[in-house]
Amino acid sequence: MQDLYFKRERLYFVPIGGTAMAPLAGMLHQLGHHVEGVDSQLYPPMSTLLEELGISVRLGFDPERLSENIDRVIIGNAVPRHNPEVEAVLARRIPHLSQAEAVAHYVLAGGLESLVVAGTHGKTTTSAMLAWILEQTGADPSYLIGGLPRWNPRGFRLGGGSLLVIEGDEYNTAFFDRGPKFLHYRPRHFVIGPVEFDHADLYPNLEAVLTAFRAGAAQVPRDGSVVVNTWSDAAVAASRDATAPLIRVGPHSDCDLRFLSWQAETDRSSAEISWRGETFVLELPQAGLHNLQNATMAVAAAVSTGIAPAQASAAMSSFPGVTRRMEVIGEAGGITIVDDFAHHPTAIRVTIAAARQRWPGRRLVIAFEPRSLTAARRSFQDSYLEELSAADVVMVAPPYHRDRFEASDVLDREALSTALGARGVASMMPGEDDDLVEKLLEILKSGDVVVGCSSGAFDGLHKKMIEALQTGNEA
């Protein structure tokens, strides 16, 4: 564990229950700071993590209960400027940092070198893969990941080595900092995964997204590296301003790590890869071409730190995976319930492809919650139609943030249903007052695979489905 660079402080997280804030709270608690926080609601697994660590959490924002003995407040990007406790923090001139600034201030200032994993898609999985490789090859890394690795349900680790793997989000840092989080992480190595237009509430177009990634790549010193996914033309464009050495990953003949071929089994995948002429077989205990591509990026990033290519590749054969990435929640009545984080059209496409690989011949039901600010909008109307058409049955829940937009800007589920029907895909668009579980039970049959796709909790849909199916079987 690294030495504390700053004195131990009393830190207060607003809010504390998110997938970025809770692991950071845990890491700073483990570093010796007194950590507490507040949130409007708290659910597993983050509630479990905080409880296990003994971190005090108060539910409900109340400026009257804001302690006088706080040294610093850590503010996440999920709270708006008008939050009453934020207003109290500002009015009382309490020192505050964003979540990303806190990483730099309390973690990186201790001397760790950061490996920042960025990209529109695959950040969590690639970060977890890289952390796994470094652990398995003896680098004893620290890491801070925006998801929960299956071998470490905390999402963070303080190791004795010099490296910190951190997921680099391109979304805004806080209400007072509209830039991407990864600009605060001082990358020694910067991994650029697939890049696409996303976050329509923040970026007006793809060029604006590229500008953010170019700023990240430009921060890397000449003795570092920028690892680039060349399957993505936009990722290549995003590396344009880098002065550090580029490590190119992909299928092209000029790639440093070249992806030569791949094979798929129902629950495993493998690829033949070549590191500057030396060929290896990369085996992965997960389905999906996208996971193999993530794995090759992780291998290249590990090699950039000095890990031997053969060692890095071999470590992937035992990679346990990440929760909420094609995670089987359970099976009842011959129906398999799966949880996945997919919410961007491209992520839905690769999730459907991976599900087809893993459960060939079974009817595939996609239950999609348009939860993010981008998913709830009409920006990707045509793209969602294209990707959801690969399912057998589609249910689209009411957009989560529909009340924040004009009606003409909200995802048009009726038009989506009509267009899916014209393509031969059955669909259902439940109303705001409908019970989603009941609606799904009306159409499900033995042999179905149901993949619930959402960037949020989906109101506990997956576990509710299992409970309802088990109850129905007992009746």
N, C-alpha and C positions, 0 to 999 in steps of 0.2 A: 504494500500500500504506500502511496506517495506521502511525503511529509506535508503537513499543513503549511501553506504559504501565508495565509492570513490568520489572525487570531480567531478563536471560536466566537461565533456570533449567534444571535437569536434571529432566525429567519422565518418569515411569514409568507406563505405561498397563496396567491390569489389568481385563479382557483388552483386547487391542489390535485384534483382527481383525473386529469387528462393523461394520455399515453406518453406525453413528453414531460409533463410536470411531476407526476408521481415518481417515476424512476429517478429524476434529478433530485427530488426531495430525499429519496432514499440514499442516494449517493452522498449528498451533503450531510445527511444524518450520520452516515457511516464514517465520514471524514471528521466527525466530532462536533459539528454545529448543532445547536438546538433548533429543531425544525417543527413547525406547526403550520396549519393552513385552514382554509375555508373553501366551501363549494356549495352549490345549490343542491346537488344530489351526488351520490357516490355509489358505484356499482362494482362488483367483482369484474376483473381481477385486481383492479387498482385499489379498491377498498380493502381487499385481503392483504395486499402488499403493505399498505400503510399501517394496518392493524398489527400485522406481524412484527413490523419494525418499531411499534410503540409510538408512532407519530400521531399527535393529537389533531383531530379534524373537527371543525365546527360546521354544521349545516345551516345555511341561510346567511345571506350577506346582511350584516348589521354594523354600521359604523360606530354605534354606541359601545359595542363589545370589542372594538379594536384595541389591543393592549397598548399601554404606554411604554412597555419595555422591549419594543422591537428595534433591532439594529438596522434591519433592511427588509424591504418587501420585494418579493419576486413576483412579477406580473406576467401572466400568460397571455397568449393572443386570443384566447376564448372569451375574455372579458372586454366589454365595450367601455368607452370613455365615461359613459354615464353611470357605471356601476357605483353604488353608494359607498362601498369601501375604498374604491379607487379615488373617489372624490375626497374622502377623508384623508387618505394618504397624501394627496397633493396639497390639501388645505393645511395639513399639519407639517408639511415639509419633511416627511419621513423619507430617508434615502431609499431609492427603488431601482431595480434593474429588470430588464426583460429576462425571460428564461434563457435565451441565447447568450445574453451578456453575463448572466450568472455562471454559465458554463465556462466562459473565458475568464471571468474574475476569480472563481473559486477552484476550478479544476485545471484548466490549461496553464494558469499562472504558476502552478507547482512544477512545471517543466516537462509535462507530457507532450509528445509529438502527435498531432492529430491526423488520422486517416478519415477524411470526410467523404461519405458516400452519398452522392446526390443523383438527381434524375427525376423525371416525372413518374416513372414506374420502377418498382423493384428495389426501392431504397432499403426497406426493412429487411427483406429476405437477403439481399446482397450484404448488408451490414452484418447480419447474423452469420452468414456463411464466412465472411472474412474473420469475424471474431472467433468462430469455431476453428478455422484453420490455424490462427495464431495460438489459440489455446492448445490444440493438438500437437503443434510443432514446438512447444516449449517457450513461446515468446512471453507468456504470462501477461496478456494485455488487460487494459481497462476498456470498458465499453459502455456506451449509452445509446440504447436502441429504442425506437418508437413503437415497438411491439415486444411480445414476450417469446424469447427463444424457448423451445421445449425443454432444453436441459437446464435452463435457469429462469424460472418464472418471475424473476424480479425485473428483468430488462436492463439491469446495470451490473457492472462488476468493477471492483477496484483491484487491479493486479499489481505485481511488483515490477513489471517491465516498464519500458519507456513509451509505449504506444497506447493511444486512445482511439478506438474505433467509434465514430459518431455518425448517426444518420443526419444528413444535411438537408433540411426541408427548405424548399424554395418559397414557401408561403410567408406571409408577412410576420414580422417578429412580435409586434405589439401595436396597440393603437397609437403609440407615440413613435413607432419605427416601422414604416411600411416596406422596408427592404427585407430580403430573404434572410432566414436565420443563419444559413451557412456562411454568410459574410463575417460572422462573429467568431468563427471556429478556427481561424489561423491555420489553414491546412498545410501540412507538409506534403501530403499526398491527397489528391482530389480525384475522386472517381465520378465520371459523368456517365450515368446510365442512359436509357432511352429518354429523349426529350420531345415533348409535344406541347401544344397549346393546352393549358389547363388553368384553373383558378380565374375564371372569367370575371369574378368580382374584384380581382386585383390587377390582372394583366389584360390590356385591351387586345393584344394580338400575340402571335408567336414571336415576333421580333422583340417585343418587350420581355418575353420569357428568356430568349437567347441573351439579351443584354444582362440579365441577372446572372446567368450561368457564366458568361464571359468574365464578369467581375470576379466570380469565385475562382475561375481558372487563373486569372491574372494575379491573384494573391499568392500563388504557390511559388516558393523560392526556387532558384535554379538547381539547388541540390535536392529538390523534391521530385515529384512526378505528377503528371496528369494522365489518368487511365481513361480511355475513350471507347465507348461502344460504337463501333462503325456500322452496325446494323441500322443505326439511327443517323440519317443525314443531318438532322438537327443537332444531335450530340456532337458530331464532327464540327459543325459550324460553331457550336458553343465553345469549342476549344481553341478558337481562332486567335485569341489574345494571349494565350499561354506562352511564357518564356521558359518554363520548366520543360524537361524532356517529356515527350508524348509516348505513352504505351498504348498502341492501337490493338483492339481486340475485335475479332469478327471473322467473316469468311473469306476476306480478300487476301490476295497473295502478298501484299505489303504489310500485313498485320504482324505485330510482334508475337501475339498469341493468336494463332489461327484456328478457327473452328472448321474442321475438315468434314465431319459427317456425324450423324447421330442415329440412335436406335431407341425405340420405345417399347416397353412392356407395360402391363396394366398399372403397376405401382412403382416402377423403376424406369430410369432413363440413363443412357450412356452416350458419350461422345468421344470421338477421336480428335485430339487437339495437338497442336504443335507449338512449342515455345522456341522461336528462332531456329527452327530446323530439327529440334529434338521432339519426338512424338510420344504422346502418352494417351492412355485411355482414362477418361474421367467418368466415374460411375456415381450416380446420384439416386438415393432411395426415395425420390419423389417423381411424380409424373409432370410432363409438360416441357416443351421446347424452351419456353421462357425461363424456366428454372435452370435449365442447362446454360442458357445465356447468362443468367445471373451468376451461376457458379464459375463460368470462365472469367467473368469480371472480377470475382472475389479472388480467384487464383492469381490473376495478373496483379492485383493490388498487393497480395501477399508477397509475390515475387519482388515487387518494387521495394519492399522493406528488407530484402535479403534472404527470404525463405526460398529453398530450392524448389524449382518447378515440380519435380516428381513428388516431393513431400506435400506440397500444397494441393496437388491434384489428388493424391491418395487420401488425404484427410476428408475429402468430400464424400467418400464412399460410406461414411458413417454419420453424415450430417442429420441431426434429429428433426430439423424443420422448425417452423415458427407457428405459433397459434394464430388462428383466424386466417390462415392461408391454406385453403382446401382442407380445413380441419373437420374430421368426422365427429359430429357431436353424439351420434348414436343411431340405432336402428330399431325399429319396432314395426310389426305387421308387414315385414318385408320391404319397408320404406326406409331409405337411408337419408339422414338429415346432415347437411354439410354447411359449415360457416365459412364465408370468405369475405375479405375486405374490399373486393372489387367494387368500384363505383364509377370510374372513368370508362368510356366505351372500349378503349383498347384493353383495359384490365378485364372487362367482362368477356371480351373475345378470347383472350388467352385462358381465362378460367373455364369457359365452356369447352375449349379444345382439350384442356387437361382433364376435365371431367369425362369427356368422350373417351380419352385414352384410358382412364382408370376404370370406368364402368361401361365398357362397350356393349351395345345392344340394349341398354336400359333406357326407359323414357326419362328425359331430363327436364326437370321443372326448375325454372329460374324465378326466385322471388326477389325482387329488386326494390330497395328503398332509396329513392333519390334524396339523400340526406344532406350532402354538402351543398354549399351555396351555388356551386357550378352545376351539380347534378339536378338541382331543383329548377334550373332555368331552361329556357328553350334553346340555348346555345348548341347543345348536342342532340337535338331532336332527331335529325336524320341519322346521325352516327349510332344512337341507341337502337333505332330501327334496324340498321344494318347488322349490328352485332347480336342483338337479341333474337334475330331471325334464325340463328343457328340452334336455338333451343327447341324443344317440342312443345312446351307450355310455358307461358310467361305470366307472372303476376307482378304488377307495378303498384306499390303502395302510394298513398298520397304524398306528394313532395313535402319534405319536412319543413322547409323554410318558405312555403308558398305565400305566407302573409307578408313577406318582406319585399315582394315584387308586385308590379302591375300584373293584372291577370293575363295580359298579352305576352308577358315575358316568362310565365310559368310553363314548365314542361306540359305539353298537351297530351294527356294520357288517352283521351278518346281518339284523337287522330292516330296515335301510336297503335292503339288496339285495332282500329280499322285497317291500317296498313299491314300489321302483322297478320290479320285474318286473310288479307288478300294474298299473302305469301304462304298460307296454309299453316300458320302457327296459331294455336289456340291461346287466348289471353283472357285475363280477368283484371279489372281495374276497380278494386273495392272502394267504397265511399269512406268519408272521414269517420263515420260512426260504426262502420262494419268491424267485426272481429276477424282479423286476418287469419287466425288459426282456423276458425270455423269455415271461412271461405276456401282455404286450401284443402281442408278435409273433405269438402264436397266433391273435389275432382281427383283426389289422390287414389292410387290403387297399388297393390302389392307389386314390387319390382321398380317403383319409381325412385329416382334420386332427386332430392330437393336441395338446391344450393341457394342459401340465403345470402344475398350480396348487399352489403351496406358498409359505409365508412363509420357507422355508429353502432349502437347496441341493438337496433331493430326492435326495440321494446321487448327484448328477451324472446323473440319469435322462435329461435331454434330449440331452446329447452322447453318452451311451451308446446311445441309440436311433438316432441318426444313424449312429454307427459300425457298429452291428449291421445296420442296413438297407443301408448301403453294402457291407459284407462279404457280405451275402446276395445282393446284385445281382451281385457279382463272381464268386460261386461258380457 
